[in-house]
């Protein structure tokens, strides 16, 4: 079997490969036979897809990006990692989300401070040794770190996971969930953000935690719809949604993994490395 590229695609228009990779090397790699992992039995990327919970993260005119919020983490160097895949925008309602045109799933990393990104877009172990030259500064797998260009889909993804800042206050909002895709005449999507990525442990013995959540309409200038306090009983597997005055709005068991309540519960209760700022009620 000739060289098998699992996932080799340029995620964002204008992104470049490692500067140490010559044009000749690029031409040689691109001339190799491309084989979609979807056309194997079973598809080579099926297990990675089935083992995840996919939430819409970003959209462009031609593509959509989905990520698994349960894999979201930040290491001690401030690098955020998560599993992701992207797919062309197709309006056929009967087409399965898992199809031959998706790219991934793959590991995505973003360095928020330097505004660089790294994508595990193909598998170097399946390349012949001749293609892995010692002119590469970094392993070929992922092709190294790439600067995120402004006004691209990756720049929008960076804003969502690294935080959205406001001119009129000091809060930084971090993406949590979006309830539907691009606005239509009938539906305007709502997206939810965690304010300052802060989790407050209000009862350490019972492991009850709170996050402030804001909701916005996916329209021009993102008008704010409301602000809530999300309270999770991490031991009892229940959650409440409280208004700004702490009056109960919704109380229920945690929903299925693809629901807002489950994603919020996971964000508040589970370990995401340094991504969430966990404090006590006293602020310590």
Secondary structure as UniProt FT lines:
FT   TURN            13..14
FT   TURN            19..20
FT   HELIX           23..30
FT   HELIX           37..39
FT   TURN            44..45
FT   HELIX           46..50
FT   STRAND          55..59
FT   STRAND          63..67
FT   HELIX           69..71
FT   STRAND          73..74
FT   TURN            76..77
FT   STRAND          79..88
FT   TURN            93..94
FT   TURN            100..101
FT   STRAND          103..111
FT   TURN            112..115
FT   STRAND          116..119
FT   HELIX           124..126
FT   HELIX           129..131
FT   TURN            134..135
FT   TURN            141..142
FT   STRAND          146..147
FT   TURN            150..151
FT   HELIX           153..162
FT   STRAND          164..165
FT   STRAND          172..178
FT   STRAND          190..195
FT   TURN            196..197
FT   STRAND          198..203
FT   TURN            204..207
FT   STRAND          208..217
FT   TURN            220..221
FT   STRAND          224..233
FT   TURN            234..237
FT   STRAND          238..242
FT   TURN            244..245
FT   STRAND          248..253
FT   TURN            257..258
FT   HELIX           260..269
FT   STRAND          277..280
FT   TURN            281..282
//
